[in-house]
Amino acid sequence: MRSNHLFLITVFLIVLTSFSSGKPMATSWAYSFVVWDGYIYVISNENVTEVDSEIGQVSRYSDMEQYSGNFSNAYKKGTKYYSIEGIGTDDAIAIGESDGQYIKAYREGEYEFDGKQGILNIFILSILCILVVIIFNKVQKINR
């Protein structure tokens, strides 16, 4: 009976480690960016003088973790985003700086955030563990 428990624990640990993403706990960023409307905009060194209208703001800041929504690794929560006169938001947006200046941020592509993937992996892992226990118990009953 004791070996059965050891076997189940071993199977559980193998399954658990197979669902590990291998990602580090802290994220390392290659560049400063903001996320707006599901797209990532890379911060440039270019000042903008002609802004059009406010289009959003940073909803969450972190330089260590990745988040959904209007997220930034460079600007604090509440920093405003603006459209730029004569330039579509498909190309660039302006970021309001604390000194009243505006910095241009170029759209790089879609923001890929996999936050829900972790929850899905835990759910699948739980189902697999339950199935392993059920199958193991049935095999034990048949072999008796």
VMD Tcl script that draws the C-alpha trace (Angstrom):
set ca {
  {0.00 0.00 0.00}
  {2.88 2.35 0.81}
  {4.42 1.77 -2.63}
  {1.09 2.73 -4.21}
  {1.22 6.13 -2.54}
  {4.83 6.61 -3.60}
  {3.90 5.73 -7.18}
  {1.01 8.23 -7.18}
  {3.21 11.00 -5.79}
  {5.84 10.29 -8.44}
  {3.28 10.37 -11.26}
  {1.81 13.59 -9.86}
  {5.23 15.28 -9.75}
  {6.06 14.17 -13.29}
  {2.77 15.54 -14.61}
  {3.19 18.74 -12.60}
  {6.66 19.44 -13.98}
  {5.54 18.71 -17.53}
  {3.13 21.67 -17.29}
  {5.77 24.03 -15.98}
  {6.33 26.84 -18.46}
  {9.99 27.25 -17.58}
  {9.55 31.03 -17.60}
  {11.44 33.05 -15.03}
  {9.41 34.74 -12.31}
  {10.61 38.23 -13.27}
  {10.34 39.41 -16.85}
  {13.29 41.02 -18.60}
  {12.31 43.66 -21.16}
  {14.34 44.46 -24.27}
  {12.83 47.95 -24.57}
  {10.40 50.38 -22.94}
  {6.82 50.11 -24.16}
  {3.14 50.79 -23.56}
  {0.19 48.65 -24.55}
  {-2.93 50.24 -25.97}
  {-5.96 48.55 -27.52}
  {-4.21 45.16 -27.67}
  {-1.08 46.44 -29.44}
  {2.41 47.10 -28.15}
  {3.98 50.50 -28.83}
  {7.75 50.88 -28.41}
  {8.86 54.17 -26.83}
  {11.16 56.30 -29.00}
  {13.28 59.37 -28.23}
  {11.18 61.56 -30.54}
  {9.19 64.45 -29.11}
  {5.73 65.14 -30.50}
  {4.37 68.68 -30.71}
  {0.98 68.13 -32.38}
  {-1.24 65.78 -30.38}
  {-4.85 65.28 -31.34}
  {-6.99 63.74 -28.59}
  {-6.63 61.54 -25.53}
  {-7.19 57.88 -26.42}
  {-6.39 56.08 -23.18}
  {-4.06 55.74 -20.24}
  {-1.80 53.26 -18.49}
  {-3.96 50.99 -16.34}
  {-1.10 48.99 -14.84}
  {2.65 49.44 -14.48}
  {5.30 46.82 -13.75}
  {8.90 46.35 -14.73}
  {8.89 42.80 -13.34}
  {5.69 41.10 -14.54}
  {3.44 41.03 -17.57}
  {-0.20 42.16 -17.33}
  {-3.24 42.54 -19.56}
  {-4.91 45.81 -20.54}
  {-3.19 49.15 -21.09}
  {0.02 47.98 -19.49}
  {3.45 49.62 -19.45}
  {6.91 48.69 -18.26}
  {8.04 52.34 -18.36}
  {5.15 54.63 -17.40}
  {3.18 54.76 -14.16}
  {-0.55 54.08 -13.90}
  {-2.56 57.05 -15.14}
  {-0.07 58.20 -17.81}
  {-2.16 59.38 -20.78}
  {-2.02 58.21 -24.41}
  {-2.83 60.56 -27.29}
  {-3.38 60.25 -31.00}
  {-0.96 62.29 -33.13}
  {-2.20 64.77 -35.72}
  {-1.62 63.41 -39.22}
  {-0.49 59.96 -38.03}
  {-2.83 57.00 -37.54}
  {-2.79 54.99 -34.33}
  {-1.87 52.00 -36.50}
  {1.56 53.63 -36.84}
  {2.22 55.57 -33.63}
  {0.75 57.25 -30.56}
  {2.01 59.96 -28.19}
  {2.68 59.37 -24.50}
  {2.21 62.29 -22.10}
  {5.27 62.88 -19.94}
  {5.19 64.45 -16.47}
  {6.93 67.62 -17.75}
  {4.15 68.34 -20.28}
  {6.11 66.96 -23.23}
  {4.87 64.15 -25.49}
  {6.98 61.20 -26.65}
  {6.25 59.17 -29.77}
  {5.71 55.42 -29.43}
  {5.74 53.26 -32.57}
  {3.37 50.33 -32.95}
  {5.29 47.07 -33.09}
  {2.51 44.49 -33.24}
  {-0.09 42.65 -31.21}
  {0.52 42.33 -27.50}
  {0.76 38.67 -26.62}
  {-0.23 38.13 -23.02}
  {-0.65 34.53 -21.82}
  {-2.01 35.16 -18.32}
  {-4.99 32.84 -18.79}
  {-2.72 30.06 -20.00}
  {-1.52 29.38 -16.44}
  {-5.07 28.86 -15.21}
  {-5.78 26.53 -18.12}
  {-2.64 24.49 -17.36}
  {-3.66 24.10 -13.71}
  {-7.16 22.97 -14.75}
  {-5.79 20.41 -17.22}
  {-3.26 19.22 -14.66}
  {-6.01 18.72 -12.08}
  {-8.14 16.69 -14.51}
  {-5.14 14.55 -15.47}
  {-4.28 13.87 -11.83}
  {-7.85 12.82 -11.08}
  {-7.84 10.51 -14.11}
  {-4.51 8.97 -13.06}
  {-5.85 8.24 -9.57}
  {-9.07 6.71 -10.96}
  {-7.21 4.53 -13.47}
  {-4.67 3.47 -10.86}
  {-7.43 2.45 -8.42}
  {-9.25 0.45 -11.13}
  {-6.05 -1.36 -12.09}
  {-5.40 -2.17 -8.42}
  {-8.91 -3.63 -8.04}
  {-8.54 -5.76 -11.18}
  {-5.16 -7.15 -10.06}
  {-6.49 -8.27 -6.65}
}
mol new
graphics top color blue
foreach p $ca { graphics top sphere $p radius 0.5 }
foreach p [lrange $ca 0 end-1] q [lrange $ca 1 end] { graphics top cylinder $p $q radius 0.2 }
display resetview
